[in-house]
Amino acid sequence: MKIKLTIDGQKIQTEAGKTILDVAKEAGIHIPILCHHPLLPPEGACRICLVEIERQRSLQPSCTFPATDGLVVHTRSPKVFEARKFVLEMLLSDHPNDCMTCDTTGNCLLQDLIYEYGVKPDTYPGLRHQYPIDDPNPFIQVDRNKCILCTRCVRACSYVNGVDAISVVYRGFSARIAFGADSFMEESPCEFCGSCVEVCPTAALYPKLSIGQGRLWQTEKVNTICSYCGVGCQITLEVKDNKIIRVDSGWQGPANHGWTCVKGRFGYDYVHHPDRLKKPRVRQYLLEGTPRKGERGEWVEVDWDTALSITSQKLSEIKNKHGSNSIGILASAKCTNEENYLMNKFARQVVGTNNIDHCARL
């Protein structure tokens, strides 16, 4: 069903069932957000997206207020501006002012809004939290001092990953995010998928491997496919000086829609590890064509043609001497279906054996 409404003097026709924020975004009208994320259920917690609706007694959160026929909405009225500014002043009254050294400078929604609305620090001086930054997990730094209680992380953990490892405990000024039974991340059901890190609008949750490595404008974004398994999750690499410093979600990825596992998001350090093998290796005696005696010999780097030729030769020798069933093939449940199909054809039609199996750990 079609409805008609007016936003900032612009007459808009749209489908019923959308929120005012959705309709405004489609019409190119900017409404600021903090707690809202397009792929998470709306919460209406931060009150930054407040708008003025004629015939409504108070300002309404546009992320949850349904768009209905005949509404007249004002998104930039003085009343709206002052309400948003006051909310930002309250947030800044209990937020570290360390933007000069913060890793998310230039990629922080709160920082952008503070600048846009001209909010000054210490407008409302008073008690500030001094939470310790002491979560011992190896992947995610937890800095509750920078948390604005938007609950994005809570919803991402629940609706994206389905784990429910994060919640908000206590009330009022004492409210804070917590993991499991108010303990450390490692002691909660957390799987370290990093969805909470991805949606955090500040640096309350930040990847430890990325701390001090670079800021957004210093990096190049490269869309790619995760190399760990055959699911085909899409990820985005942040690259600085030809080095990966962070992995972001590929929200448009058809296989994962933004979700990643702990390996996909935090297991990229192997790319630059000094022990990484970049070329195939064979034992020296195989190149010399001499039988192995005593020690196994040194590893020698060779090209792929040489390595595959030696492998083919040795398999043929074993098959001719001991028969096809003396050879077994191990594939992997984490390869693609196409790769496992080819391995199946190789085992049965080339080698001539039915000894083929797979293991999810390979």
N, C-alpha and C positions, 0 to 999 in steps of 0.2 A: 504494500500500500504506500502511495506517495504522500508525503507531508510537505508543508511549506512553513518556513520560519525565517526570521530576520536576525542576522548577526552583524553588529556594527554597521547597520544601515544597508547591508547587502542581503537581498532577498535570495533565498536558497530553497531549492526543491530537492528532496532526497527520499530515501526509503525509510520507513518506520523501523524502530528497533535499535537505532543508534543512539549514542550519547552526544551531548553538545560538543564535547571535545572531538569526537570522531567527525562530526559534520564540519566543524571549524577547520580541522586539518585538511579535509577533502577540498574545502573552499579556499585553502591557502591562507587562512587566518591563524596567526600564531597565538597559542595560549601556553604559557610556561608550565612545566611539570617537574616534579621531583619524585614522588612516590609512584607515579604511573609508568608503566612499561607496556608497549603495544602487544607483547606476547604473554603478558601476565594478567590475571583477573584484576579489575580495578579495585582500589582500596579506599580512596578518598581520605587518606591519612594526613597528607602534608599541607593541604589547604592553599597551595600555591596556584592551583588552577581555578580559584574562585572567580565567578562571573556574576554580573548583575542581571537579573531577569525581571522584566516588568511584571508587576502584580505579585511578586514574591517578597515576603517580608524581610528576608535576609539573603545574603550572598550564598550561592550554591556551588558545590564542586562540580565542574564541568565533566570530569572523568566518570562520574557516576549518575549525573542527572540526565534522564532520558529526553531526547529531542522529540517534542510533540508539535502537532499542527498549531500554528498561530503564535508561537513563542517569539518574543522580542528580547534579544540578548545583547548585553554590552560587555565587552571584554576588556576595555581600556578606560573605563570611567574613573574619575578621581577616587570614588569610593573603593573600587576594585584595586586601584594602584596602592592606596594607603593600606588596605588589608594585606596585600601581598608583601608590601615593604615591612609591615609590622611582624609578619610571620618570619621573614628573613632576619630581622633584627633579633627576634627571640632565638632563632637557630644559632646565629653568630655569637650570642651572649654565652653560649656553652660549647664553643667550637674553637679548636686551635687556629691561631692566625699565622700559620707557618707555610703559607703558599710559596714562599721563595725557595723552600727546600722540599716541598711535597712532590711526590712522583706523579700525581695526577694533575698537576698544574697544566692548564690548557685542555684538559679533558675531564673537567669537573663541573657538573651541572650547578652545584651550589655556588661555586666561584663565578660562573657566568651570570647567574641571577643576582648575586651581590653587586657585581659590576653594573648590570643593566638597571637595577633599581637604586643605585647610589647609596647603598647601605654602608654606614661607617662602623668600624669596630668599637666596642665598649660603649655603645649607646645605652645599654642596660647592664652595667657592671654588677657582678654578684658572684655567688658560689659557682664554681666550675668543677666538673668531674676530673679526676686524675686517675684514670684507669691504668693499670700496668699493662704493658705490651709484652705478654709473656706466654702466649699459646705456643707450646713446644712442637707443634706439627711441622713437618718438613716443607709444606707447600704454600700455606696461606698465612700472611700476617694479619692478625686481628687487632685493630686499634679502635676500641670502643669510644675513644675521645673524639673521633671524627664521624661517629655514627649519628645520623639524623633521624633514626627510627622510622624510616620510610617503609620498612618491612618488605622491600623488594627481595632481599635474600631469603626471607621466610617463605614467600610465595614461590620463588624459583625452586627452592629445595622441595617444596610440596608438590607443585604443579608441573614442573619441568622434569625433575628427577624422581619424584615420588618417594622420597626418603623421610621427610619430616624431621630432619636432624636439627633444625634451627627454630627457635621460638623467641618470643618476647617475655621476659620475666619481670615481676614487680610492677609497680604502677607509679604514675606521676614522675617526679624528678628522679626517682630511683629506677625507672624502667630502663632496660637494656636488652640487647640480644644475647641469647644463651644457646649453648649446644648440648643436646641430650638432657641429662638431669643437671643442668647448670654446671657443666664441667668443661674440659678441653675438647677440641675437635676430635682428636684421636680416640677419646673415650666415648664419643657419641656415635650414632649410626652413620655419620658422614662418610661418603665414598670418595671425597675429594674430586668430584667432577668439575668443580670450579664454576658452576652456574651462578653461585652467589657472588663470586668475584666479578663475573661478567656484567651483572646487572647493578652492582653497587654504584651509586652516583657520586660517591666521594672516594676516599682512600681508606675507609674503615676495614674493608677486606681487599687485600692486595697480594698478588703472587710474590713470594719471597725471592724467587729466582730473578725477578724483574726489578727489584729495588735498586735504585741508583744506576740503572743501565741506560736510561734515556727517556725522553718525553715524547708525546704524540707527534709534535711537528718535526721532530728529528728522525722519525722513522718512515719507512716505506711500507705500505700494506700490500701483501701478496696473498691472493686467494689460492688455496691448494686443497689437496685431499690428504687426510691423515694417513700416515704410512704404517700404522701398527696392525691393522687387520683388514678384512675384506668387506666391512660394512660400507665403506665409502663416505665417511663423515667429512663434511666440508668445514675447513677451518681457515682462519685468516692469520697470517704471520706478520708480526711487526718486526721489521728488519732495520738495523742500524749498522753502518759500516760493514755490510755483508755478513752480519751476525744476527741470528734470531734472538730477540730479547723478550718476546712475549707471544703467546698464542691466544687469539680471540675466537669467539663462537662464529660459525657460519650460519646466521639465522635463516638464510634462504636455502640452505642445503636440503635437498629432498630426502636424504637418508637420515639426517639427524635434527634438522630444524632448530639448530642452536645448541643441542645437548652434546656434550663430549664426556669421555671417561677421563680418569686421572692420567692415563698414559698420553692420550691425545693432547691434553692441555698442558701438562707439566713435564712430560717425558721427552722434551726436545733437546736436552743437553747433549745427547749422543751425537748430534749433528756436528758439533765442534769439538768433540772429545779427542784428545791426542792419540788414544788407543784405537780409534775407529779404523776398520779395514775398508779401504777404498778400492782395492784391486784384489783379484783372486790370488791365492797363494797355493803352492804345491811344495812337497818335499824335494830337496835337491836331487836325491837319487832317482826320482822319477824322470827328471830332465836328462840325466846322464844315461838312463837306460840300464843301470846296474842294480842288482838285487840289494835289498836292504840287509845290512849287516850290523848287528849290535844296536847302536843308537839309532833313533828314528831320523836323524838328520835335521838340517836347518830348513826353515821355511823360506821360500823364494817367491817374490812377486812375479806374476806372469800376466799375459793378456788373456782375454776371455776365450779366444779360439784355442789357445794352448791348453787351458784348464779343462774346457769341454772335450777336447780331443783325448786328453789323458783319461778323463772320466769314462768316455765312451769305450776307449780301448780296454780299460780294466773291467768294465761290466761285460764286454764281449768275451774276454778271457774267462771270467768266472762262469758265464753262461755255457760256454763251449766245454769247459772242464767239469763242471758240477751240475749243469742243467738249469733250466729257467727257475725252478722252484727253490733254488739256493739263494735267490735274490728276493728281498722284501722292499717294498716302497712305503715310505711314510710321507703322507701329505699333511695338510694342516686345515683345521676347521676355521682358521682365520684367514685363509686365502679366499679369493673370489671364487664363485661357482665355476667360472670359465677356466680358471687355473687348475682347480681340482678335477674338472672334466678332462683337461688335457693330460694331467698326470694319470688319470684312470686309463685313458687310451694308450699312453706310453707303457704303463705296466702290463696291460692285457694284450695289446696288439704288437708292441715292439719287443718288450722283454719276454712276453709270453707267460706271465705268472698272474695268479689271482691273489698273491700275497700283498695286498694293499690295505692300508689302514690310515687313520688320521688321529691326531691328538690336539686338543684345543690349546695346549701349552706351547706348541711349536710356532 
